[in-house]
């Protein structure tokens, strides 16, 4: 797999070496990935891996620009054009049918397939190409590792949520107990006061105002 160092280290930009590797990326991508391709032209399949699941608008513009320039530059026809349309979609929206050619892809929903026009930026392309490096990846193990990590994260999140609810219930119960205690003390004061009033002589009552 081919990687490019992104300007924002929270994100990873990568692409398949060829159409056969693209098949593995389609199958074993991560739910946090966004897929980029030159619209209606042959090109590399470029992915942006986000630190968490994000909407497209949440991805920094500079990261989007870097991915678009890489995919445009890795298109035989697209790299010759002054500008072209780039299509992008969440990895989960990629749809592979059994009758499709190797490396070919469709979409579950056209509503989640977006396009943006990109102009050639030679300076950025040159800078990105300098960061290019290759690395062998076991795609299935990478996805399984990601899934195990996500399961642990969700368990931790659920535990924290349960602990918070437990603490909230305890705090409410203690507040309710305190309120009942204070009401009881107040009632005792009133009752004691009433008894005292009943036992007061007229002279004592008058003295209480002096």
Secondary structure, 3 states (H helix, E strand, C coil): CEEECCCCCCCEEEECCCHHHHHHHHHHCCCCEEEEEECCCCCCCEEEECCCCCCHHHCCHHHHHHHHHHHHHCCCCHHHCCEEEEEEEEHHHEECCCCCCCCCCEECCHHHCEEEEEECCHHHHHHHHCCCEECCCCHHHHHHHHHHHHHHHHHHHHHHHHHHHHHHHHHHHHHHHHHHHHHHHHHHHHHHHHHHHHHCCHHHHHHCCC
